[in-house]
Amino acid sequence: MAQAPVSILKNTDLNFGIITVSSTSGSVVLSTSGLRTSSGGIFLPAFTGTVSAAQFIVSGEPYYTYSITLPDVFTLYESGTGPSYMTVNSLTSSPSTAGSLATGTETIFIGATLNAEASQTPGSYNSSTGLEVMVNYN
């Protein structure tokens, strides 16, 4: 009997929401549960916009386990007029490094840290490559 291939499908984008950056650099940590905290010169306004941890659905052979590989860093670019960017690093997942396909599917939640420079250019920032998450059977 052939083993079903393991697959992963994005369900929800990683979204840090609306932030305000002062004349000091800072960061926003978005947890795997979608909660965010800021440090340095970043402020989180009352109107948050869309805030969400990334969500992926893993499917494969029931009862098999799998490993999760996250990127070390990726870059978000401002989609307006300037060549402005922010980096995203310290990615975390839940489950953390491995999961189990007890029923043949499992949901992975991804959080990360967004790093902004002092007086970051306002705008909408996106990744041209997307968040690349890899899963493999153990």
Contact map, one row per residue, 1 for C-alpha under 8 A:
111000000000000000000000000000000000000000000000000000000000000000000000000000000000000000000000000000000000000000000000000000000000000000
111100000000000000000000000000000000000000000000000000000000000000000000000000000000000000000000000000000000000000000000000000000000000000
111110000000000000000000000000000000000000000000000000000000100000000000000000000000000000000000000000000000000000000000000000000000000000
011111000000000000000000000000000000000000000000000000000001100000000000000000000000000000000000000000000000000000000000000000000000000000
001111100000000000000000000000000000000000000000000000000001100000000000000000000000000000000000000000000000000000000000000000000000000000
000111110000000000000000000000000000000000000000000000000111100000000000000000000000000000000000000000000000000000000000000000000000001110
000011111000000000000000000000000000000000000000000000000111000000000000000000000000000000000000000000000000000000000000000000000000001000
000001111100000000000000000000000000000000000000000000011110000000000000000000000000000000000000000000000000000000000000000000000000011000
000000111110000000000000000000000000000000000000000000011100000000000000000000000000000000000000000000000000000000000000000000000000000000
000000011111100000000000000000000000000000000000000001111000000000000000000000000000000000000000000000000000000000000000000000000000000000
000000001111100000000000000000000000000000000000000001111000000000000000000000000000000000000000000000000000000000000000000000000000000000
000000000111110000000000000000000000000000000000000111110000000000000000000000000000000000000000000000000000000000000000000000000000000000
000000000111111000000000000000000000000000000000000111100000000000000000000000000000000000000000000000000000000000000000000000000000000000
000000000001111100000000000000000000000000000000001111100000000000000000000000000000000000000000000000000000011000000000000000000010000000
000000000000111110000000000000000000000000000000011111000000000000000000000000000000000000000000000000000000000000000000000000000000000000
000000000000011111100000000101000001000000000000011100000000000000000000000000000000000000000000000000000000000001000000000000000000000000
000000000000001111100000000000000000000000000001111100000000000000000000000000000000000000000000000000000000000000000000000000000000000000
000000000000000111110000000000000000000000011011110000000000000000000000000000000000000000000000000000000000000000000000000000000000000000
000000000000000111111000000000000000000001111001000000000000000000000000000000000000000000000000000000000000000000000000000000000000000000
000000000000000001111100000000000000000001111000000000000000000000000000000000000000000000000000000000000000000000000000000000000000000000
000000000000000000111111110000000000000011100000000000000000000000000000000000000000000000000000000000000000000000011111000000000000000000
000000000000000000011111100000000000000011100000000000000000000000000000000000000000000000000000000000000000000000000111000000000000000000
000000000000000000001111100000000000000010000000000000000000000000000000000000000000000000000000000000000000000000000110000000000000000000
000000000000000000001111110000000000000111000000000000000000000000000000000000000000000000000000000000000000000000001110000000000000000000
000000000000000000001111111000000000000111000000000000000000000000000000000000000000000000000000000000000000000000111110000000000000000000
000000000000000000001001111100000000011111000000000000000000000000000000000000000000000000000000000000000000000000111100000000000000000000
000000000000000000000000111110000000011111000000000000000000000000000000000000000000000000000000000000000000000011110000000000000000000000
000000000000000100000000011111000001111001000000000000000000000000000000000000000000000000000000000000000000000011100000000000000000000000
000000000000000000000000001111100001110000000000000000000000000000000000000000000000000000000000000000000000001111000000000000000000000000
000000000000000100000000000111110111100000000000000010000000000000000000000000000000000000000000000000000000001110000000000000000000000000
000000000000000000000000000011111111000000000000000010000000000000000000000000000000000000010000000000000000011100000000000000000000000000
000000000000000000000000000001111110000000000000000011000000000000000000000000000000000000011100000000000000111100000000000000000000000000
000000000000000000000000000000111110000000000000000010000000000000000000000000000000000000000000000000000000101000000000000000000000000000
000000000000000000000000000001111111000000000000001110000000000000000000000000000000000000000000000000000000001000000000000000000000000000
000000000000000000000000000001111111100000000000000000000000000000000000000000000000000000000000000000000000000000000000000000000000000000
000000000000000100000000000111100111110000000000000000000000000000000000000000000000000000000000000000000000000000000000000000000000000000
000000000000000000000000000111000011111000010000000000000000000000000000000000000000000000000000000000000000000000000000000000000000000000
000000000000000000000000011110000001111101110000000000000000000000000000000000000000000000000000000000000000000000000000000000000000000000
000000000000000000000000011100000000111111100000000000000000000000000000000000000000000000000000000000000000000000000000000000000000000000
000000000000000000000001111000000000011111000000000000000000000000000000000000000000000000000000000000000000000000000000000000000000000000
000000000000000000001111111000000000001111100000000000000000000000000000000000000000000000000000000000000000000000000100000000000000000000
000000000000000000111101111100000000011111110000000000000000000000000000000000000000000000000000000000000000000000010000000000000000000000
000000000000000000111100000000000000011011111000000000000000000000000000000000000000000000000000000000000000000000000000000000000000000000
000000000000000001110000000000000000110001111101000000000000000000000000000000000000000000000000000000000000000000000000000000000000000000
000000000000000001110000000000000000000000111111000000000000000000000000000000000000000000000000000000000000000000000000000000000000000000
000000000000000000000000000000000000000000011111000000000000000000000000000000000000000000000000000000000000000000000000000000000000000000
000000000000000001000000000000000000000000001111100000000000000000000000000000000000000000000000000000000000000000000000000000000000000000
000000000000000011100000000000000000000000011111111000000000000000000000000000000000000000000000000000000000000000000000000000000000000000
000000000000000011000000000000000000000000000011111000000000000000000000000000000000000000000000000000000000000000000000000000000000000000
000000000000001111000000000000000000000000000001111100000000000000000000000000000000000000000000000000000000000000000000000000000000000000
000000000000011110000000000000000100000000000001111110000000000000000000000000000000000000000000000000000000000000000000000000000000000000
000000000001111110000000000000000100000000000000011111000000000000000000000000000000000000000000000000000000000000000000000000000000000000
000000000001111000000000000001111100000000000000001111100000000000000000000000000000000000000000000000000000111000000000000000000000000000
000000000111111000000000000000010000000000000000000111110000000000000000000000000000000000000000000000000000111000000000000000000000000000
000000000111110000000000000000000000000000000000000011111000000000000000000000000000000000000000000000000011110000000000000000000000000000
000000011111000000000000000000000000000000000000000001111100000000000000000000000000000000000000000000000011100000000000000000000000000000
000000011110000000000000000000000000000000000000000000111110000000000000000000000000000000000000000000001111000000000000000000000000000000
000001111000000000000000000000000000000000000000000000011111000000000000000000000000000000000000000010001111000000000000000000000000001000
000001110000000000000000000000000000000000000000000000001111100000000000000000000000000000000000000010011100000000000000000000000000000000
000111100000000000000000000000000000000000000000000000000111110100000000000000000000000000000000000010011000000000000000000000000000000000
001111000000000000000000000000000000000000000000000000000011111100000000000000000000000000000000000010010000000000000000000000000000000000
000000000000000000000000000000000000000000000000000000000001111100000000000000000000000000000000000011111000000000000000000000000000000000
000000000000000000000000000000000000000000000000000000000000111110000000000000000000000000000000000111110000000000000000000000000000000000
000000000000000000000000000000000000000000000000000000000001111111000000000000000000000000000000000111000000000000000000000000000000000011
000000000000000000000000000000000000000000000000000000000000001111100000000000000000000000000000011110000000000000000000000000000000000011
000000000000000000000000000000000000000000000000000000000000000111110000000000000000000000000000011110000000000000000000000000000000001111
000000000000000000000000000000000000000000000000000000000000000011111000000000000000000000000000111000000000000000000000000000000000001111
000000000000000000000000000000000000000000000000000000000000000001111100000000000000000000000001111000000000000000000000000000000000111100
000000000000000000000000000000000000000000000000000000000000000000111110000000000000000000000000100000000000000000000000000000000000111000
000000000000000000000000000000000000000000000000000000000000000000011111000000000000000000110000000000000000000000000000000000000001110000
000000000000000000000000000000000000000000000000000000000000000000001111110000000000000010100000000000000000000000000000000000000011100000
000000000000000000000000000000000000000000000000000000000000000000000111110000000000000011100000000000000000000000000000000000000000000000
000000000000000000000000000000000000000000000000000000000000000000000011111000000000001111100000000000000000000000000000000000000000000000
000000000000000000000000000000000000000000000000000000000000000000000011111100000000001110000000000000000000000000000000000000100010000000
000000000000000000000000000000000000000000000000000000000000000000000000111110000000111100000000000000000000000000000000000000100000000000
000000000000000000000000000000000000000000000000000000000000000000000000011111000000111100000000000000000000000000000000000011110000000000
000000000000000000000000000000000000000000000000000000000000000000000000001111100011110000000000000000000000000000000000000011110000000000
000000000000000000000000000000000000000000000000000000000000000000000000000111111111100000000000000000000000000000000000101111000000000000
000000000000000000000000000000000000000000000000000000000000000000000000000011111100000000000000000000000000000000000000001111000000000000
000000000000000000000000000000000000000000000000000000000000000000000000000001111100000000000000000000000000000000000000001100000000000000
000000000000000000000000000000000000000000000000000000000000000000000000000001111110000000000000000000000000000000000000000000000000000000
000000000000000000000000000000000000000000000000000000000000000000000000000001111111000000000000000000000000000000000000100000000000000000
000000000000000000000000000000000000000000000000000000000000000000000000000011001111100000000000000000000000000000000000000000000000000000
000000000000000000000000000000000000000000000000000000000000000000000000000011000111110000000000000000000000000000000001100000000000000000
000000000000000000000000000000000000000000000000000000000000000000000000001111000011111000000000000000000000000000000000000010000000000000
000000000000000000000000000000000000000000000000000000000000000000000000001110000001111100000000000000000000000001111000000010000000000000
000000000000000000000000000000000000000000000000000000000000000000000000111100000000111110000000000000000000000001110000000000000000000000
000000000000000000000000000000000000000000000000000000000000000000000000111100000000011111100000000000000000000111100000000000000000000000
000000000000000000000000000000000000000000000000000000000000000000000011110000000000001111100000000000000000000111100000000000000000000000
000000000000000000000000000000000000000000000000000000000000000000000001100000000000000111110000000000000000000110000000000000000000000000
000000000000000000000000000000000000000000000000000000000000000000000111100000000000000111111000000000000000011110000000000000000000000000
000000000000000000000000000000110000000000000000000000000000000000000100000000000000000001111101000000000000011100000000000000000000000000
000000000000000000000000000000010000000000000000000000000000000000000000000000000000000000111111100000000001111000000000000000000000000000
000000000000000000000000000000010000000000000000000000000000000000000000000000000000000000011111100000000001110000000000000000000000000000
000000000000000000000000000000000000000000000000000000000000000000000000000000000000000000001111111000000001100000000000000000000000000000
000000000000000000000000000000000000000000000000000000000000000000010000000000000000000000011111111000000000000000000000000000000000000000
000000000000000000000000000000000000000000000000000000000000000000111000000000000000000000001111111000000000000000000000000000000000000000
000000000000000000000000000000000000000000000000000000000000000011110000000000000000000000000011111100000000000000000000000000000000000000
000000000000000000000000000000000000000000000000000000000000000011110000000000000000000000000011111110000100000000000000000000000000000000
000000000000000000000000000000000000000000000000000000000000001111000000000000000000000000000000011111000100000000000000000000000000000000
000000000000000000000000000000000000000000000000000000000111111111000000000000000000000000000000001111111100000000000000000000000000000000
000000000000000000000000000000000000000000000000000000000000011100000000000000000000000000000000000111111100000000000000000000000000000000
000000000000000000000000000000000000000000000000000000000000011000000000000000000000000000000000000011111100000000000000000000000000000000
000000000000000000000000000000000000000000000000000000000011111000000000000000000000000000000000000011111100000000000000000000000000000000
000000000000000000000000000000000000000000000000000000001111010000000000000000000000000000000000000011111110000000000000000000000000000000
000000000000000000000000000000000000000000000000000000001110000000000000000000000000000000000000001111111111000000000000000000000000000000
000000000000000000000000000000000000000000000000000000111100000000000000000000000000000000000000000000001111100000000000000000000000000000
000000000000000000000000000000000000000000000000000000111100000000000000000000000000000000001110000000000111110000000000000000000000000000
000000000000000000000000000000011000000000000000000011110000000000000000000000000000000000001110000000000011111000000000000000000000000000
000000000000010000000000000000110000000000000000000011100000000000000000000000000000000000111100000000000001111100000000000000000000000000
000000000000010000000000000011111100000000000000000011000000000000000000000000000000000000111000000000000000111110000000000000000000000000
000000000000000000000000000011110000000000000000000000000000000000000000000000000000000111110000000000000000011111000000000000000000000000
000000000000000000000000001111000000000000000000000000000000000000000000000000000000000111100000000000000000001111100000000000000000000000
000000000000000100000000001110000000000000000000000000000000000000000000000000000000011110000000000000000000000111110000000000000000000000
000000000000000000000000111100000000000000000000000000000000000000000000000000000000011110000000000000000000000011111000000000000000000000
000000000000000000001000111000000000000001000000000000000000000000000000000000000000011000000000000000000000000001111101000000000000000000
000000000000000000001001110000000000000000000000000000000000000000000000000000000000010000000000000000000000000000111111000000000000000000
000000000000000000001111110000000000000010000000000000000000000000000000000000000000000000000000000000000000000000011111000000000000000000
000000000000000000001111100000000000000000000000000000000000000000000000000000000000000000000000000000000000000000001111100000000000000000
000000000000000000001100000000000000000000000000000000000000000000000000000000000001000000000000000000000000000000011111110000000000000000
000000000000000000000000000000000000000000000000000000000000000000000000000001000101000000000000000000000000000000000011111000000000000000
000000000000000000000000000000000000000000000000000000000000000000000000000000000000000000000000000000000000000000000001111100000000000000
000000000000000000000000000000000000000000000000000000000000000000000000000001110000000000000000000000000000000000000000111110000000000000
000000000000000000000000000000000000000000000000000000000000000000000000000001110000000000000000000000000000000000000000011111000000000000
000000000000000000000000000000000000000000000000000000000000000000000000000111100000110000000000000000000000000000000000001111100000000000
000000000000000000000000000000000000000000000000000000000000000000000000000111100000000000000000000000000000000000000000000111110000000000
000000000000000000000000000000000000000000000000000000000000000000000000011110000000000000000000000000000000000000000000000011111110000000
000000000000000000000000000000000000000000000000000000000000000000000000000110000000000000000000000000000000000000000000000001111100000000
000000000000000000000000000000000000000000000000000000000000000000000000000000000000000000000000000000000000000000000000000000111111000000
000000000000000000000000000000000000000000000000000000000000000000000000000000000000000000000000000000000000000000000000000000111111000000
000000000000010000000000000000000000000000000000000000000000000000000010010000000000000000000000000000000000000000000000000000101111100000
000000000000000000000000000000000000000000000000000000000000000000000110000000000000000000000000000000000000000000000000000000001111110000
000000000000000000000000000000000000000000000000000000000000000000011110000000000000000000000000000000000000000000000000000000000011111000
000000010000000000000000000000000000000000000000000000000000000000011100000000000000000000000000000000000000000000000000000000000001111100
000001110000000000000000000000000000000000000000000000000100000001111000000000000000000000000000000000000000000000000000000000000000111110
000001000000000000000000000000000000000000000000000000000000000001110000000000000000000000000000000000000000000000000000000000000000011111
000001000000000000000000000000000000000000000000000000000000000111100000000000000000000000000000000000000000000000000000000000000000001111
000000000000000000000000000000000000000000000000000000000000000111100000000000000000000000000000000000000000000000000000000000000000000111
